[in-house]
Amino acid sequence: MRPDMRLTDENSLIVDGRARVKLLEAQYWLEQEIYQAREKFPQNEHMMAALAEEFGELGEALLKQKGDWRHEAIQVACVALRIATEGDADYPFTQEEPDGK
């Protein structure tokens, strides 16, 4: 964790002295998003394309200050975690797990 970050007793993340979204709440949002994404798209096809699309939507939401940027960020994290756990069928390769993981 960065030196300017710390957790409070309420599981809030403090960055530069300002409270941020509660970590447990963000984790809940992420778990819900992953569940919904797997229901809608059960296969791991086109995951890199989906990640690029979601990242673009996040950037647009932040730059134009429109929409729910937090939801877009959760969607980026969702697709990234799906790639980390499921891979992308469009780019089949295997990678050994690091030691101790």
N, C-alpha and C positions, 0 to 999 in steps of 0.2 A: 504494500500500500504506500502511496506517496506520503511524504512527510507532512504535507498540508491537509491530509485526510485523516479522519478518525470516525469511529462509530460511537454513538451515544447509547445510553441504556435502553432507549426506545427503538433501537435498530435504525436510527436515521443516520445518514451519511453527512458528515460535516466537511465541507471543502472551503478553504479560505475563510473559515468562521461562519459560513452561511449554511443553514439546514437545506438538505436536498430531499428528493423523494425517498420515502422510507424503503429500505432495501427489501424487507419482507413483502411489502406491497408490490414492488416492481417484480419480485420473483413470482408472486401470484399471477400478475398480469402476463408474464412470460410463459408460465406453465399453461395458462388458459389459451394463449395464442398458439402455442405448439400443439395443444390438443385439437384446436379448431383447424389448424393448418393440415394436420395429419388426417383429420376427417375429410376435409375438402380435397386434399392432394396426398393420397396415401403412398404414392410412388415417389422415389427420390430422383425423378427426372427434372432436368432444366433448373436445378437448384442454383447454379452460378448465375444464370440469367435472372432468376427471381431475386437473388441477393443484389444484383446490380440495379434492378428495378426499384426494390425497396430502399436502397441507399439513395437513389436519385430522388425518390419521393420525400425522404427525410431531408435531404439537402434543400429541396424546393420549399418544404414547409418552414425550415429555419430561415432561409434567405428571404422568402416573401412574407414571413410571419403570418402564414395562413395555415389553417388546419391544426390538427392535434399532433404536434411534433413528438410528444412523448409516445403516442401510439405508434407513430412511424419508427421511432427508435426501438421500441419493443419488437416490431415486425422485422427490423434488421437483425436484432439479436436472435429472434426465432429462427430465421433462415440460416444464420451463421451456425447456430447450435445444431440444426438439422444436418447441415453439411458436416459438422464435426462428428456427429454420431451416426449418420446414415451414409455419408458420402454423396456423390452426384453420379447418377448412372451415365450421364453424358461424358464423364471423365473417369472411366474405371481404372483404378489403381489401388494397390494395397500399400499400407504403410505400417511398419511395425510400431507397436506401442512403446513409448519411452520407458526405460527401466523405472520401476516403482509406481507405475500408473495403472 
